[in-house]
């Protein structure tokens, strides 16, 4: 019974809660989280609107694809957090100047 209590405490075991490896899904979850953080942090400065809007748009795309193929609840949790941050950065970046920075129009 002692071996039944043994658990791993790292990010990979958190994401692979079903006991099987999911390298593509885990990569998309972590990538979406990082892109969302970058988009949200760069949205705080209006002069970085190009970075926040493009990184936010890419983060939304990777997050939606990750949601489509995700296998565990833990992956979906990270994807939703990353999608929210990417969406926030994307929309604030659009409000500060958009994807092209006034190049068209």
C-alpha positions in Angstrom: 0.0 0.0 0.0 2.9 2.4 0.4 3.4 2.7 -3.3 -0.2 3.8 -3.8 0.4 7.0 -1.8 3.5 7.9 -3.9 2.7 10.9 -6.1 4.8 13.1 -8.4 4.7 16.9 -7.8 5.7 18.6 -11.0 4.0 20.4 -13.9 4.1 17.4 -16.3 2.4 15.1 -13.8 -0.2 17.9 -13.2 -0.9 18.2 -17.0 -0.9 14.4 -17.5 -3.4 13.6 -14.9 -4.7 10.6 -16.8 -1.3 8.9 -16.6 -0.5 9.0 -20.3 1.9 11.5 -22.0 0.4 14.3 -24.1 3.4 16.2 -25.5 1.6 18.2 -28.2 -1.3 19.2 -25.9 1.1 20.1 -23.1 3.2 22.2 -25.4 0.1 24.1 -26.7 -1.1 24.7 -23.1 2.2 26.1 -21.9 2.7 28.1 -25.2 -0.7 29.7 -24.9 0.0 30.6 -21.3 3.3 32.2 -22.2 1.8 34.1 -25.2 -1.1 35.3 -23.1 1.3 36.6 -20.4 3.4 38.4 -23.0 0.3 39.9 -24.7 -1.2 41.0 -21.3 2.0 42.6 -20.1 2.8 44.4 -23.3 -0.8 45.8 -23.4 0.1 47.9 -20.4 2.2 50.1 -22.6 0.3 51.8 -25.5 3.5 52.1 -27.6 3.8 48.3 -27.6 0.4 47.8 -29.3 1.8 45.9 -32.3 3.4 43.3 -30.0 0.4 42.9 -27.8 -2.1 42.6 -30.7 -0.1 40.2 -32.8 1.1 38.0 -29.8 -2.5 38.1 -28.5 -3.9 37.0 -31.9 -1.4 34.1 -32.1 -2.1 33.2 -28.5 -5.9 33.0 -29.2 -5.2 30.8 -32.2 -2.9 28.4 -30.3 -5.3 28.4 -27.3 -8.3 27.5 -29.5 -6.5 24.7 -31.2 -5.3 23.4 -27.8 -8.8 23.4 -26.5 -9.9 21.5 -29.6 -7.3 18.7 -29.0 -6.9 18.8 -25.2 -7.1 15.6 -23.3 -7.2 16.5 -19.6 -8.9 19.0 -17.4 -5.5 20.4 -16.3 -4.6 21.2 -19.9 -7.9 23.0 -20.4 -7.4 25.0 -17.2 -4.1 26.4 -18.4 -5.5 27.0 -21.8 -8.4 29.0 -20.5 -6.1 31.2 -18.4 -3.8 31.7 -21.4 -6.8 32.4 -23.7 -8.1 35.0 -21.3 -4.8 36.8 -21.0 -4.2 36.6 -24.8 -7.7 38.0 -25.5 -7.2 40.8 -23.1 -3.8 41.7 -24.6 -5.3 41.4 -28.1 -8.2 43.7 -27.5 -6.3 46.3 -25.6 -3.6 46.2 -28.4 -6.4 46.8 -30.9 -7.7 49.7 -28.9 -4.2 51.3 -28.7 -3.6 51.2 -32.5 -4.4 47.8 -34.0 -2.5 45.1 -35.8 -0.9 47.4 -38.4 -0.3 50.5 -36.3 -2.2 52.9 -38.5 -0.4 51.7 -41.6 -3.6 51.3 -43.5 -6.1 54.1 -43.2 
